[in-house]
Amino acid sequence: MKFASNLNEETKEAIKFTVKSLNELEHGLNIGALFSGKIVCNLHKHSDVPMVFLCVDFKFNFVAISLYHTSKDTWEKLKYGDEVLIWNPSLAFVSIERDQKLYSYTTIKVTSITDILVNKVALANSYS
């Protein structure tokens, strides 16, 4: 499925993105990809940065979304069932050792709130 975003300001052409499931993304930055998912829950943690929430894609794959450079108010407004769209998602694999156990998970890092829509509204315009 193709999705056209805003016009490229330099060329005045529509920028096209391909919707991809979590399994179709590669490690690192995925230029031209669009991740679509629904928020399952916010993940509480001791530090404010990054804000993290659990998301499920259209193929029922779960992923932690790490959202940087935003306010605490944003975290409180994102809720269960909200739809998120992330342009050019950056996929990372995280491993943490705690109490002599190794925990691993996949995350999509969002370093700019201009790269995410929540319920079809730019996060930068509505929540920050």
C-alpha positions, 0 to 999 in steps of 0.5 A: 500500500502506498501513502503520499505525504506532503509535497517535497519542498525542493521538487514540489513532488509528492513523497510516497511511503510504503506501509510496512509491518514490523517484520518488513522493517530493517534494522536502522533507518527505513527511508520511504517506509511508514509504520502503522499501529495502535497503542496498546498501553503506555509503559511507565518508567522512572525517567521521562525520556524517552516516552515509551508505549507499546504498539501493535501493527496490522499483522499483530506484531508488538513493538515498543515505540520510544518517543524523544524530544517531547513533553510529559503532557504528551505522554499523558494524552496518548491512550489505548487505541490511538492510531500512530503513523511513523514516517521513516521508522528507525528500528533498534534491538535492545537487550537489558540484563537485570538480576542475571537475566537477559531481556530483549525487545524491538523498538522503533525510535522516533527522534522527531515528533514531526515524524509521527501522526496520532489519530491522523493529526500531526503530534507536533501540532496537537500534543507538544 
